[in-house]
Amino acid sequence: ADLYTFAGKVAVEKMGGPTIPWSAGRSDLPDGTTSPPDGRLPNADMGSEDATASHLRDIFYRMGFDDKEIVALSGAHALGRCHEDASGFWGPWTFAETTMSNEYFRLLVDEAWTPKKTHKPDPMSTKSCPWKGPMQYEDKTGKLMMLPSDIVLTKDPAFAKVVKVYAKDEEAFFTDFGAAFGKLLALGVPTGGAAADVGFMGKLKGMLGM
């Protein structure tokens, strides 16, 4: 568990993001029988803007995050893309899928996002077909996407205020994202002196006789 979270920290930093605070101390288990049930992560669409905003708060407030931290963590959508065979949604949020930046927020504010109606399954072809996947939004090129849970960040007044700040100030976004992501990774990690001697780093020290 320590190795997985440490890899996430390093990946963000190596892709140009901020330094992420991290410490060892997670306990590994032999199987997933004690893991939380599926469905505790945020859904992309709850049927309406109000319901989706409320859902985001329900999920993240439970873990101790506030509205600013919810928006900051959403900025991770600067990286990667959605895959139809995994979530049903399709496409990247930005044109730089392996670069951490505030581009996600700039695009949210500056682009005109409309419901996706058509789809080009082959990027090398000009042929398109009707979009049959779940509700999502696209930019004017049809090459970028936003989820309903992304768009709601620009509609909810408390979320939108933070989005506008991050769209103009990458340093502010990096500062807040680093703190929020570090907080997310630290959930469930023991605190205090004993924490340093357990988990991945503790085991590594033991192997080296440290």
C-alpha atoms as an extended CHARMM CRD file, in Angstrom:
* protein
*
       210  EXT
         1         1  ALA       CA              0.0000000000        0.0000000000        0.0000000000  PROA      1               0.0000000000
         2         2  ASP       CA              2.8820000000        2.3620000000        0.7360000000  PROA      2               0.0000000000
         3         3  LEU       CA              4.4150000000        1.5770000000       -2.6470000000  PROA      3               0.0000000000
         4         4  TYR       CA              1.1820000000        2.3680000000       -4.5300000000  PROA      4               0.0000000000
         5         5  THR       CA              0.7560000000        5.7540000000       -2.8450000000  PROA      5               0.0000000000
         6         6  PHE       CA              4.4580000000        6.5840000000       -3.1520000000  PROA      6               0.0000000000
         7         7  ALA       CA              4.2180000000        5.8590000000       -6.8920000000  PROA      7               0.0000000000
         8         8  GLY       CA              1.3100000000        8.3180000000       -7.1250000000  PROA      8               0.0000000000
         9         9  LYS       CA              3.3340000000       11.0200000000       -5.3830000000  PROA      9               0.0000000000
        10        10  VAL       CA              6.3400000000       10.4810000000       -7.6590000000  PROA      10              0.0000000000
        11        11  ALA       CA              4.2080000000       10.3610000000      -10.8100000000  PROA      11              0.0000000000
        12        12  VAL       CA              2.6050000000       13.7430000000      -10.0960000000  PROA      12              0.0000000000
        13        13  GLU       CA              5.9780000000       15.3090000000       -9.3360000000  PROA      13              0.0000000000
        14        14  LYS       CA              7.6890000000       13.8450000000      -12.4160000000  PROA      14              0.0000000000
        15        15  MET       CA              4.8890000000       15.1020000000      -14.6680000000  PROA      15              0.0000000000
        16        16  GLY       CA              5.5760000000       18.6640000000      -13.6020000000  PROA      16              0.0000000000
        17        17  GLY       CA              3.3130000000       18.8900000000      -10.5720000000  PROA      17              0.0000000000
        18        18  PRO       CA              4.0050000000       20.1160000000       -7.0530000000  PROA      18              0.0000000000
        19        19  THR       CA              5.8610000000       18.2950000000       -4.2980000000  PROA      19              0.0000000000
        20        20  ILE       CA              3.4310000000       15.9610000000       -2.5390000000  PROA      20              0.0000000000
        21        21  PRO       CA              3.8750000000       15.3480000000        1.1980000000  PROA      21              0.0000000000
        22        22  TRP       CA              4.0530000000       11.6390000000        1.9830000000  PROA      22              0.0000000000
        23        23  SER       CA              4.8820000000        9.2940000000        4.8330000000  PROA      23              0.0000000000
        24        24  ALA       CA              4.9350000000        5.5270000000        5.2840000000  PROA      24              0.0000000000
        25        25  GLY       CA              2.7340000000        3.5200000000        7.6020000000  PROA      25              0.0000000000
        26        26  ARG       CA             -0.0300000000        1.8040000000        5.6160000000  PROA      26              0.0000000000
        27        27  SER       CA             -0.8200000000       -1.8020000000        6.5150000000  PROA      27              0.0000000000
        28        28  ASP       CA             -0.8610000000       -4.4370000000        3.7790000000  PROA      28              0.0000000000
        29        29  LEU       CA             -3.5780000000       -7.1130000000        3.9180000000  PROA      29              0.0000000000
        30        30  PRO       CA             -3.6660000000      -10.5480000000        2.2610000000  PROA      30              0.0000000000
        31        31  ASP       CA             -6.9180000000       -9.9580000000        0.3630000000  PROA      31              0.0000000000
        32        32  GLY       CA             -9.7350000000       -7.4630000000       -0.1860000000  PROA      32              0.0000000000
        33        33  THR       CA            -12.3020000000       -8.8970000000        2.2130000000  PROA      33              0.0000000000
        34        34  THR       CA            -11.9460000000       -5.9400000000        4.5860000000  PROA      34              0.0000000000
        35        35  SER       CA            -11.7990000000       -3.2920000000        1.8540000000  PROA      35              0.0000000000
        36        36  PRO       CA            -14.5880000000       -0.6930000000        1.6640000000  PROA      36              0.0000000000
        37        37  PRO       CA            -17.3780000000       -1.6660000000       -0.7690000000  PROA      37              0.0000000000
        38        38  ASP       CA            -17.4560000000       -0.3440000000       -4.3200000000  PROA      38              0.0000000000
        39        39  GLY       CA            -19.4980000000        2.7990000000       -4.8600000000  PROA      39              0.0000000000
        40        40  ARG       CA            -17.7360000000        5.0380000000       -2.3520000000  PROA      40              0.0000000000
        41        41  LEU       CA            -15.9250000000        7.0170000000       -5.0370000000  PROA      41              0.0000000000
        42        42  PRO       CA            -17.6490000000        9.9700000000       -6.7400000000  PROA      42              0.0000000000
        43        43  ASN       CA            -19.9040000000        9.2950000000       -9.7180000000  PROA      43              0.0000000000
        44        44  ALA       CA            -19.5400000000       11.4380000000      -12.8260000000  PROA      44              0.0000000000
        45        45  ASP       CA            -23.2520000000       12.2210000000      -13.1220000000  PROA      45              0.0000000000
        46        46  MET       CA            -26.1480000000       12.0730000000      -10.6730000000  PROA      46              0.0000000000
        47        47  GLY       CA            -28.7930000000       13.2990000000      -13.1360000000  PROA      47              0.0000000000
        48        48  SER       CA            -28.7560000000       17.0280000000      -12.4080000000  PROA      48              0.0000000000
        49        49  GLU       CA            -26.2280000000       19.7350000000      -11.5620000000  PROA      49              0.0000000000
        50        50  ASP       CA            -27.5410000000       20.1610000000       -8.0250000000  PROA      50              0.0000000000
        51        51  ALA       CA            -27.5370000000       16.4240000000       -7.3590000000  PROA      51              0.0000000000
        52        52  THR       CA            -24.0270000000       16.0180000000       -8.7730000000  PROA      52              0.0000000000
        53        53  ALA       CA            -22.6530000000       18.8940000000       -6.6870000000  PROA      53              0.0000000000
        54        54  SER       CA            -24.3280000000       17.4730000000       -3.5880000000  PROA      54              0.0000000000
        55        55  HSD       CA            -22.9060000000       14.0310000000       -4.3640000000  PROA      55              0.0000000000
        56        56  LEU       CA            -19.3530000000       15.3960000000       -4.6500000000  PROA      56              0.0000000000
        57        57  ARG       CA            -19.7250000000       17.0420000000       -1.2670000000  PROA      57              0.0000000000
        58        58  ASP       CA            -21.1780000000       13.8970000000        0.3020000000  PROA      58              0.0000000000
        59        59  ILE       CA            -18.1820000000       11.8490000000       -0.8570000000  PROA      59              0.0000000000
        60        60  PHE       CA            -15.4220000000       14.3100000000       -0.0100000000  PROA      60              0.0000000000
        61        61  TYR       CA            -16.8700000000       15.8450000000        3.1460000000  PROA      61              0.0000000000
        62        62  ARG       CA            -16.9810000000       12.3120000000        4.5840000000  PROA      62              0.0000000000
        63        63  MET       CA            -13.2060000000       12.1770000000        4.1640000000  PROA      63              0.0000000000
        64        64  GLY       CA            -12.6530000000       15.5940000000        5.6980000000  PROA      64              0.0000000000
        65        65  PHE       CA            -12.2600000000       17.7370000000        2.5650000000  PROA      65              0.0000000000
        66        66  ASP       CA            -13.8380000000       21.1540000000        1.9820000000  PROA      66              0.0000000000
        67        67  ASP       CA            -15.0600000000       22.8120000000       -1.2330000000  PROA      67              0.0000000000
        68        68  LYS       CA            -11.6630000000       24.2590000000       -2.1540000000  PROA      68              0.0000000000
        69        69  GLU       CA             -9.9940000000       20.8850000000       -1.6990000000  PROA      69              0.0000000000
        70        70  ILE       CA            -12.6780000000       19.1890000000       -3.8200000000  PROA      70              0.0000000000
        71        71  VAL       CA            -11.9170000000       21.5510000000       -6.6920000000  PROA      71              0.0000000000
        72        72  ALA       CA             -8.1570000000       21.2050000000       -6.1960000000  PROA      72              0.0000000000
        73        73  LEU       CA             -8.3300000000       17.4000000000       -6.3310000000  PROA      73              0.0000000000
        74        74  SER       CA            -10.4830000000       17.6110000000       -9.4630000000  PROA      74              0.0000000000
        75        75  GLY       CA             -7.4920000000       19.2880000000      -11.1040000000  PROA      75              0.0000000000
        76        76  ALA       CA             -5.9270000000       15.8370000000      -11.3840000000  PROA      76              0.0000000000
        77        77  HSD       CA             -8.0770000000       15.5760000000      -14.5100000000  PROA      77              0.0000000000
        78        78  ALA       CA             -5.2780000000       17.4960000000      -16.2060000000  PROA      78              0.0000000000
        79        79  LEU       CA             -3.7770000000       14.0110000000      -16.5010000000  PROA      79              0.0000000000
        80        80  GLY       CA             -4.9860000000       10.9740000000      -18.3980000000  PROA      80              0.0000000000
        81        81  ARG       CA             -8.2330000000       10.2840000000      -20.1960000000  PROA      81              0.0000000000
        82        82  CYS       CA            -11.4730000000        8.3110000000      -19.9960000000  PROA      82              0.0000000000
        83        83  HSD       CA            -11.7840000000        4.9310000000      -21.7330000000  PROA      83              0.0000000000
        84        84  GLU       CA            -15.0560000000        3.5750000000      -23.0760000000  PROA      84              0.0000000000
        85        85  ASP       CA            -14.2230000000        0.0190000000      -22.0490000000  PROA      85              0.0000000000
        86        86  ALA       CA            -13.6330000000        1.0930000000      -18.4470000000  PROA      86              0.0000000000
        87        87  SER       CA            -16.1320000000        3.8160000000      -17.5760000000  PROA      87              0.0000000000
        88        88  GLY       CA            -18.1810000000        4.2620000000      -20.7410000000  PROA      88              0.0000000000
        89        89  PHE       CA            -16.8660000000        7.8040000000      -21.1410000000  PROA      89              0.0000000000
        90        90  TRP       CA            -14.3750000000        8.7350000000      -23.8310000000  PROA      90              0.0000000000
        91        91  GLY       CA            -11.5040000000       11.1480000000      -24.2850000000  PROA      91              0.0000000000
        92        92  PRO       CA             -8.9190000000       13.3300000000      -22.5590000000  PROA      92              0.0000000000
        93        93  TRP       CA             -9.5870000000       16.4990000000      -20.5880000000  PROA      93              0.0000000000
        94        94  THR       CA             -6.5740000000       18.3180000000      -22.0600000000  PROA      94              0.0000000000
        95        95  PHE       CA             -4.2010000000       17.9910000000      -25.0070000000  PROA      95              0.0000000000
        96        96  ALA       CA             -1.2840000000       17.3040000000      -22.6360000000  PROA      96              0.0000000000
        97        97  GLU       CA             -2.3350000000       14.1020000000      -20.8860000000  PROA      97              0.0000000000
        98        98  THR       CA              1.0220000000       13.5030000000      -19.2070000000  PROA      98              0.0000000000
        99        99  THR       CA              1.6720000000       17.0470000000      -17.9750000000  PROA      99              0.0000000000
       100       100  MET       CA              0.4080000000       18.3390000000      -14.6350000000  PROA      100             0.0000000000
       101       101  SER       CA             -0.7590000000       21.9460000000      -14.9930000000  PROA      101             0.0000000000
       102       102  ASN       CA             -3.7540000000       24.2240000000      -14.4770000000  PROA      102             0.0000000000
       103       103  GLU       CA             -4.8200000000       23.6320000000      -18.0840000000  PROA      103             0.0000000000
       104       104  TYR       CA             -7.8810000000       21.6640000000      -16.9500000000  PROA      104             0.0000000000
       105       105  PHE       CA             -9.2290000000       24.7530000000      -15.1820000000  PROA      105             0.0000000000
       106       106  ARG       CA             -8.3210000000       27.1190000000      -18.0040000000  PROA      106             0.0000000000
       107       107  LEU       CA            -10.2100000000       24.9360000000      -20.4610000000  PROA      107             0.0000000000
       108       108  LEU       CA            -13.1960000000       24.6600000000      -18.1340000000  PROA      108             0.0000000000
       109       109  VAL       CA            -13.4500000000       28.4560000000      -18.0680000000  PROA      109             0.0000000000
       110       110  ASP       CA            -12.4180000000       29.4230000000      -21.5930000000  PROA      110             0.0000000000
       111       111  GLU       CA            -13.9500000000       26.7290000000      -23.7940000000  PROA      111             0.0000000000
       112       112  ALA       CA            -17.5980000000       26.3910000000      -24.8080000000  PROA      112             0.0000000000
       113       113  TRP       CA            -18.6650000000       22.9180000000      -23.6560000000  PROA      113             0.0000000000
       114       114  THR       CA            -21.6630000000       21.2660000000      -25.3110000000  PROA      114             0.0000000000
       115       115  PRO       CA            -23.2480000000       17.8190000000      -24.8810000000  PROA      115             0.0000000000
       116       116  LYS       CA            -21.4760000000       15.2120000000      -26.9960000000  PROA      116             0.0000000000
       117       117  LYS       CA            -23.6530000000       14.0770000000      -29.9100000000  PROA      117             0.0000000000
       118       118  THR       CA            -21.2440000000       12.3800000000      -32.3240000000  PROA      118             0.0000000000
       119       119  HSD       CA            -18.1330000000       10.2630000000      -31.9800000000  PROA      119             0.0000000000
       120       120  LYS       CA            -15.0680000000        9.4750000000      -34.0920000000  PROA      120             0.0000000000
       121       121  PRO       CA            -13.8950000000        6.0670000000      -32.8720000000  PROA      121             0.0000000000
       122       122  ASP       CA            -10.9000000000        6.1400000000      -35.2300000000  PROA      122             0.0000000000
       123       123  PRO       CA             -8.8140000000        9.3150000000      -34.6910000000  PROA      123             0.0000000000
       124       124  MET       CA             -7.1510000000        8.7800000000      -38.0760000000  PROA      124             0.0000000000
       125       125  SER       CA            -10.5030000000        8.8790000000      -39.8690000000  PROA      125             0.0000000000
       126       126  THR       CA            -12.9540000000       11.7170000000      -40.5410000000  PROA      126             0.0000000000
       127       127  LYS       CA            -15.9260000000        9.3600000000      -40.2140000000  PROA      127             0.0000000000
       128       128  SER       CA            -18.1900000000        9.8850000000      -37.2420000000  PROA      128             0.0000000000
       129       129  CYS       CA            -21.1640000000        8.1000000000      -35.7410000000  PROA      129             0.0000000000
       130       130  PRO       CA            -23.8080000000        9.0020000000      -33.1640000000  PROA      130             0.0000000000
       131       131  TRP       CA            -22.5010000000        9.0250000000      -29.5930000000  PROA      131             0.0000000000
       132       132  LYS       CA            -24.2210000000        6.2380000000      -27.6620000000  PROA      132             0.0000000000
       133       133  GLY       CA            -22.2820000000        6.5390000000      -24.4210000000  PROA      133             0.0000000000
       134       134  PRO       CA            -23.2440000000        8.3130000000      -21.1930000000  PROA      134             0.0000000000
       135       135  MET       CA            -23.7900000000       12.0520000000      -20.9690000000  PROA      135             0.0000000000
       136       136  GLN       CA            -20.5440000000       13.9710000000      -21.3820000000  PROA      136             0.0000000000
       137       137  TYR       CA            -19.4350000000       17.2660000000      -22.8810000000  PROA      137             0.0000000000
       138       138  GLU       CA            -17.0270000000       18.1450000000      -25.6790000000  PROA      138             0.0000000000
       139       139  ASP       CA            -15.1830000000       21.2020000000      -26.9200000000  PROA      139             0.0000000000
       140       140  LYS       CA            -15.6080000000       22.6410000000      -30.4040000000  PROA      140             0.0000000000
       141       141  THR       CA            -12.9780000000       20.2620000000      -31.8340000000  PROA      141             0.0000000000
       142       142  GLY       CA            -14.6780000000       17.1640000000      -30.4450000000  PROA      142             0.0000000000
       143       143  LYS       CA            -11.2760000000       15.9760000000      -29.2390000000  PROA      143             0.0000000000
       144       144  LEU       CA            -11.5650000000       17.0150000000      -25.5800000000  PROA      144             0.0000000000
       145       145  MET       CA            -14.1570000000       16.0470000000      -23.0280000000  PROA      145             0.0000000000
       146       146  MET       CA            -15.5720000000       17.0660000000      -19.6750000000  PROA      146             0.0000000000
       147       147  LEU       CA            -17.7380000000       14.9910000000      -17.3610000000  PROA      147             0.0000000000
       148       148  PRO       CA            -20.9280000000       16.3720000000      -15.8200000000  PROA      148             0.0000000000
       149       149  SER       CA            -19.0350000000       16.4340000000      -12.5100000000  PROA      149             0.0000000000
       150       150  ASP       CA            -16.4280000000       18.6790000000      -14.1590000000  PROA      150             0.0000000000
       151       151  ILE       CA            -18.9720000000       21.0920000000      -15.6180000000  PROA      151             0.0000000000
       152       152  VAL       CA            -20.7690000000       21.4000000000      -12.2900000000  PROA      152             0.0000000000
       153       153  LEU       CA            -17.6060000000       22.9400000000      -10.8630000000  PROA      153             0.0000000000
       154       154  THR       CA            -18.3460000000       25.9720000000      -13.0430000000  PROA      154             0.0000000000
       155       155  LYS       CA            -22.0410000000       26.0790000000      -12.1110000000  PROA      155             0.0000000000
       156       156  ASP       CA            -21.9840000000       25.7410000000       -8.3210000000  PROA      156             0.0000000000
       157       157  PRO       CA            -21.0820000000       29.2080000000       -6.9160000000  PROA      157             0.0000000000
       158       158  ALA       CA            -18.6890000000       27.9550000000       -4.2210000000  PROA      158             0.0000000000
       159       159  PHE       CA            -16.8710000000       25.6220000000       -6.6010000000  PROA      159             0.0000000000
       160       160  ALA       CA            -16.8210000000       28.1520000000       -9.4610000000  PROA      160             0.0000000000
       161       161  LYS       CA            -15.0680000000       30.7610000000       -7.3330000000  PROA      161             0.0000000000
       162       162  VAL       CA            -12.1320000000       28.3990000000       -6.8200000000  PROA      162             0.0000000000
       163       163  VAL       CA            -12.0900000000       27.2690000000      -10.4720000000  PROA      163             0.0000000000
       164       164  LYS       CA            -11.6250000000       30.8690000000      -11.5970000000  PROA      164             0.0000000000
       165       165  VAL       CA             -8.6670000000       31.3280000000       -9.2540000000  PROA      165             0.0000000000
       166       166  TYR       CA             -6.9150000000       28.1750000000      -10.4610000000  PROA      166             0.0000000000
       167       167  ALA       CA             -7.5770000000       28.9880000000      -14.1320000000  PROA      167             0.0000000000
       168       168  LYS       CA             -5.4970000000       32.1520000000      -13.7240000000  PROA      168             0.0000000000
       169       169  ASP       CA             -2.9640000000       31.0620000000      -11.1050000000  PROA      169             0.0000000000
       170       170  GLU       CA             -1.1600000000       27.7500000000      -11.5430000000  PROA      170             0.0000000000
       171       171  GLU       CA              0.9830000000       28.3440000000       -8.4670000000  PROA      171             0.0000000000
       172       172  ALA       CA             -2.1180000000       28.6670000000       -6.2810000000  PROA      172             0.0000000000
       173       173  PHE       CA             -3.4890000000       25.4500000000       -7.7730000000  PROA      173             0.0000000000
       174       174  PHE       CA             -0.2230000000       23.5640000000       -7.2230000000  PROA      174             0.0000000000
       175       175  THR       CA             -0.0090000000       24.7340000000       -3.6090000000  PROA      175             0.0000000000
       176       176  ASP       CA             -3.5650000000       23.6380000000       -2.8280000000  PROA      176             0.0000000000
       177       177  PHE       CA             -3.3840000000       20.4140000000       -4.8590000000  PROA      177             0.0000000000
       178       178  GLY       CA             -0.1540000000       19.3390000000       -3.1850000000  PROA      178             0.0000000000
       179       179  ALA       CA             -1.6820000000       19.7890000000        0.2570000000  PROA      179             0.0000000000
       180       180  ALA       CA             -5.0150000000       18.1420000000       -0.6670000000  PROA      180             0.0000000000
       181       181  PHE       CA             -3.4790000000       15.1590000000       -2.4650000000  PROA      181             0.0000000000
       182       182  GLY       CA             -1.0320000000       14.6320000000        0.3760000000  PROA      182             0.0000000000
       183       183  LYS       CA             -3.9740000000       14.6930000000        2.7850000000  PROA      183             0.0000000000
       184       184  LEU       CA             -5.8130000000       12.1460000000        0.6290000000  PROA      184             0.0000000000
       185       185  LEU       CA             -2.8110000000        9.8030000000        0.5720000000  PROA      185             0.0000000000
       186       186  ALA       CA             -2.4380000000       10.1080000000        4.3390000000  PROA      186             0.0000000000
       187       187  LEU       CA             -5.9570000000        8.9230000000        5.1650000000  PROA      187             0.0000000000
       188       188  GLY       CA             -5.6730000000        5.9330000000        7.4700000000  PROA      188             0.0000000000
       189       189  VAL       CA             -1.9310000000        6.2920000000        8.0130000000  PROA      189             0.0000000000
       190       190  PRO       CA             -0.8640000000        6.0670000000       11.6810000000  PROA      190             0.0000000000
       191       191  THR       CA              0.6980000000        9.2190000000       13.1000000000  PROA      191             0.0000000000
       192       192  GLY       CA              3.5090000000        9.5560000000       15.5850000000  PROA      192             0.0000000000
       193       193  GLY       CA              6.9360000000        7.9870000000       15.8780000000  PROA      193             0.0000000000
       194       194  ALA       CA              5.7380000000        4.3980000000       15.4600000000  PROA      194             0.0000000000
       195       195  ALA       CA              4.3890000000        5.1560000000       11.9940000000  PROA      195             0.0000000000
       196       196  ALA       CA              7.8720000000        5.5420000000       10.5540000000  PROA      196             0.0000000000
       197       197  ASP       CA              8.7510000000        1.9180000000       11.3650000000  PROA      197             0.0000000000
       198       198  VAL       CA              5.8280000000        0.2040000000        9.6300000000  PROA      198             0.0000000000
       199       199  GLY       CA              4.6140000000       -0.1030000000        6.0810000000  PROA      199             0.0000000000
       200       200  PHE       CA              6.7500000000       -0.1660000000        2.9440000000  PROA      200             0.0000000000
       201       201  MET       CA              9.5770000000        2.0360000000        4.1980000000  PROA      201             0.0000000000
       202       202  GLY       CA              9.7010000000        0.2540000000        7.5450000000  PROA      202             0.0000000000
       203       203  LYS       CA              9.9270000000       -3.1090000000        5.8270000000  PROA      203             0.0000000000
       204       204  LEU       CA             12.6580000000       -1.7860000000        3.5260000000  PROA      204             0.0000000000
       205       205  LYS       CA             14.6370000000       -0.5570000000        6.5240000000  PROA      205             0.0000000000
       206       206  GLY       CA             14.2350000000       -3.9680000000        8.1360000000  PROA      206             0.0000000000
       207       207  MET       CA             15.5440000000       -5.7220000000        5.0530000000  PROA      207             0.0000000000
       208       208  LEU       CA             18.5870000000       -3.4690000000        5.0730000000  PROA      208             0.0000000000
       209       209  GLY       CA             19.1530000000       -3.9470000000        8.8030000000  PROA      209             0.0000000000
       210       210  MET       CA             18.4380000000       -0.2860000000        9.5620000000  PROA      210             0.0000000000
